[in-house]
């Protein structure tokens, strides 16, 4: 080898080409893993968006879950109406 050591890099950080997109030269993805989270994408669909008026009443997930469980208990305790003849 012509006097190069193991740490030699043909391009320095400042020599990296720049483009007109949002990527800045200091972004370095050389240690990244492609598709690391792709397997899990779409599996966790438990996110629900509440309207602003409900956010004031239900400040966290626990309060939403408690209210929904109570609603299910009330619904289960109601006798169904007999069908019309």
SEKOLKOL-341926 format. One record per residue: chain; x, y, z of N, C-alpha, C in turn. Coordinates in nm, 3 decimals. Layout:
<recs>
  kette     n.xx     n.yy     n.zz    ca.xx    ca.yy    ca.zz     c.xx     c.yy     c.zz
      A        X        Y        Z        X        Y        Z        X        Y        Z
...
</recs>
This chain:
<recs>
  kette     n.xx     n.yy     n.zz    ca.xx    ca.yy    ca.zz     c.xx     c.yy     c.zz
      A    0.085   -0.119    0.000    0.000    0.000    0.000    0.088    0.123    0.000
      A    0.053    0.221   -0.065    0.136    0.338   -0.082    0.133    0.429    0.039
      A    0.173    0.377    0.158    0.183    0.459    0.277    0.050    0.494    0.342
      A   -0.056    0.432    0.301   -0.188    0.460    0.359   -0.209    0.373    0.482
      A   -0.268    0.429    0.585   -0.298    0.348    0.702   -0.442    0.298    0.696
      A   -0.483    0.214    0.793   -0.616    0.153    0.791   -0.728    0.255    0.809
      A   -0.697    0.371    0.863   -0.800    0.472    0.887   -0.816    0.567    0.769
      A   -0.747    0.543    0.662   -0.753    0.632    0.548   -0.893    0.630    0.486
      A   -0.943    0.748    0.456   -1.071    0.761    0.388   -1.050    0.849    0.267
      A   -1.091    0.804    0.149   -1.067    0.885    0.029   -1.145    1.016    0.030
      A   -1.252    1.023    0.108   -1.331    1.147    0.115   -1.340    1.192    0.260
      A   -1.312    1.314    0.283   -1.331    1.371    0.416   -1.473    1.421    0.429
      A   -1.519    1.442    0.552   -1.657    1.489    0.572   -1.687    1.616    0.493
      A   -1.592    1.707    0.489   -1.615    1.834    0.421   -1.615    1.818    0.269
      A   -1.564    1.704    0.219   -1.558    1.682    0.076   -1.684    1.614    0.022
      A   -1.778    1.576    0.110   -1.899    1.507    0.064   -1.979    1.597   -0.027
      A   -2.036    1.541   -0.132   -2.115    1.624   -0.224   -2.243    1.674   -0.156
      A   -2.283    1.793   -0.189   -2.406    1.849   -0.134   -2.510    1.857   -0.244
      A   -2.635    1.846   -0.203   -2.745    1.855   -0.298   -2.842    1.962   -0.249
      A   -2.946    1.987   -0.324   -3.043    2.090   -0.287   -3.154    2.037   -0.197
      A   -3.145    1.912   -0.150   -3.252    1.860   -0.065   -3.225    1.897    0.082
      A   -3.300    1.839    0.172   -3.292    1.875    0.314   -3.178    1.805    0.388
      A   -3.106    1.720    0.322   -2.997    1.647    0.387   -2.877    1.740    0.403
      A   -2.831    1.752    0.524   -2.714    1.835    0.552   -2.588    1.750    0.546
      A   -2.475    1.809    0.516   -2.351    1.732    0.504   -2.313    1.659    0.633
      A   -2.354    1.710    0.749   -2.314    1.645    0.874   -2.396    1.520    0.907
      A   -2.501    1.490    0.830   -2.576    1.367    0.850   -2.490    1.250    0.803
      A   -2.473    1.153    0.889   -2.389    1.039    0.856   -2.466    0.911    0.885
      A   -2.506    0.841    0.781   -2.585    0.719    0.796   -2.502    0.593    0.770
      A   -2.371    0.606    0.773   -2.286    0.491    0.743   -2.304    0.379    0.844
      A   -2.342    0.410    0.968   -2.361    0.306    1.069   -2.505    0.257    1.077
      A   -2.592    0.309    0.990   -2.733    0.274    0.994   -2.761    0.136    0.939
      A   -2.876    0.083    0.975   -2.919   -0.048    0.928   -3.044   -0.029    0.845
      A   -3.039   -0.067    0.720   -3.153   -0.051    0.629   -3.265   -0.146    0.667
      A   -3.386   -0.092    0.682   -3.504   -0.174    0.711   -3.511   -0.226    0.853
      A   -3.442   -0.165    0.945   -3.436   -0.214    1.083   -3.575   -0.226    1.144
      A   -3.664   -0.134    1.116   -3.798   -0.135    1.175   -3.906   -0.171    1.074
      A   -3.870   -0.210    0.955   -3.968   -0.240    0.851   -4.058   -0.357    0.889
      A   -4.005   -0.455    0.959   -4.084   -0.572    0.999   -4.200   -0.532    1.089
      A   -4.178   -0.434    1.175   -4.281   -0.392    1.271   -4.377   -0.287    1.215
      A   -4.348   -0.233    1.098   -4.431   -0.127    1.043   -4.573   -0.179    1.019
      A   -4.671   -0.109    1.072   -4.810   -0.145    1.053   -4.863   -0.247    1.152
      A   -4.778   -0.305    1.234   -4.825   -0.403    1.333   -4.894   -0.337    1.451
      A   -4.843   -0.227    1.496   -4.899   -0.159    1.612   -4.998   -0.053    1.567
      A   -5.120   -0.094    1.552   -5.223   -0.001    1.506   -5.313    0.039    1.621
      A   -5.255    0.058    1.738   -5.334    0.091    1.855   -5.341    0.241    1.882
      A   -5.295    0.320    1.791   -5.299    0.464    1.806   -5.435    0.517    1.761
      A   -5.499    0.593    1.845   -5.627    0.655    1.812   -5.615    0.804    1.840
      A   -5.675    0.884    1.755   -5.669    1.029    1.769   -5.802    1.078    1.822
      A   -5.797    1.151    1.933   -5.917    1.206    1.993   -5.938    1.350    1.947
      A   -6.064    1.388    1.934   -6.097    1.526    1.902   -6.061    1.615    2.020
      A   -6.036    1.743    1.995   -5.993    1.835    2.102   -6.089    1.840    2.221
      A   -6.221    1.832    2.197   -6.313    1.837    2.310   -6.301    1.714    2.398
      A   -6.264    1.600    2.340   -6.245    1.479    2.420   -6.111    1.479    2.492
      A   -6.012    1.544    2.434   -5.882    1.552    2.501   -5.892    1.625    2.635
      A   -5.984    1.720    2.645   -6.002    1.792    2.771   -6.060    1.701    2.878
      A   -6.142    1.603    2.837   -6.207    1.513    2.932   -6.118    1.392    2.962
      A   -6.046    1.343    2.861   -5.961    1.225    2.876   -5.815    1.264    2.855
      A   -5.746    1.300    2.962   -5.609    1.349    2.947   -5.504    1.242    2.917
      A   -5.539    1.114    2.940   -5.440    1.009    2.916   -5.508    0.879    2.875
      A   -5.429    0.781    2.838   -5.482    0.652    2.792   -5.561    0.580    2.900
      A   -5.516    0.590    3.024   -5.586    0.521    3.133   -5.730    0.570    3.147
      A   -5.752    0.700    3.137   -5.887    0.754    3.151   -5.977    0.711    3.035
      A   -5.921    0.702    2.916   -5.998    0.655    2.800   -6.034    0.509    2.819
      A   -5.938    0.427    2.858   -5.964    0.285    2.878   -6.068    0.261    2.987
      A   -6.058    0.335    3.096   -6.155    0.321    3.206   -6.296    0.355    3.158
      A   -6.311    0.463    3.083   -6.443    0.504    3.034   -6.499    0.401    2.936
      A   -6.417    0.347    2.850   -6.464    0.247    2.753   -6.504    0.117    2.823
      A   -6.428    0.077    2.924   -6.465   -0.043    2.998   -6.598   -0.024    3.072
      A   -6.618    0.093    3.127   -6.745    0.121    3.195   -6.860    0.119    3.094
      A   -6.839    0.175    2.978   -6.942    0.172    2.874   -6.978    0.028    2.837
      A   -6.877   -0.058    2.826   -6.903   -0.198    2.795   -6.981   -0.268    2.906
      A   -6.951   -0.234    3.033   -7.025   -0.292    3.146   -7.171   -0.248    3.142
      A   -7.196   -0.122    3.114   -7.334   -0.070    3.107   -7.407   -0.138    2.992
      A   -7.341   -0.148    2.880   -7.403   -0.210    2.763   -7.439   -0.357    2.790
      A   -7.351   -0.428    2.859   -7.376   -0.569    2.890   -7.491   -0.586    2.990
      A   -7.514   -0.485    3.073   -7.618   -0.497    3.175   -7.758   -0.461    3.125
      A   -7.766   -0.400    3.007   -7.895   -0.359    2.953   -7.961   -0.480    2.886
      A   -8.090   -0.501    2.921   -8.167   -0.610    2.861   -8.204   -0.570    2.719
      A   -8.185   -0.659    2.623   -8.226   -0.626    2.487   -8.379   -0.617    2.479
      A   -8.428   -0.530    2.396   -8.572   -0.513    2.377   -8.626   -0.633    2.300
      A   -8.746   -0.679    2.336   -8.805   -0.791    2.261   -8.837   -0.746    2.119
      A   -8.826   -0.835    2.022   -8.854   -0.799    1.883   -9.001   -0.769    1.864
      A   -9.035   -0.679    1.774   -9.175   -0.645    1.743   -9.239   -0.762    1.671
      A   -9.368   -0.784    1.705   -9.440   -0.895    1.641   -9.520   -0.849    1.526
</recs>
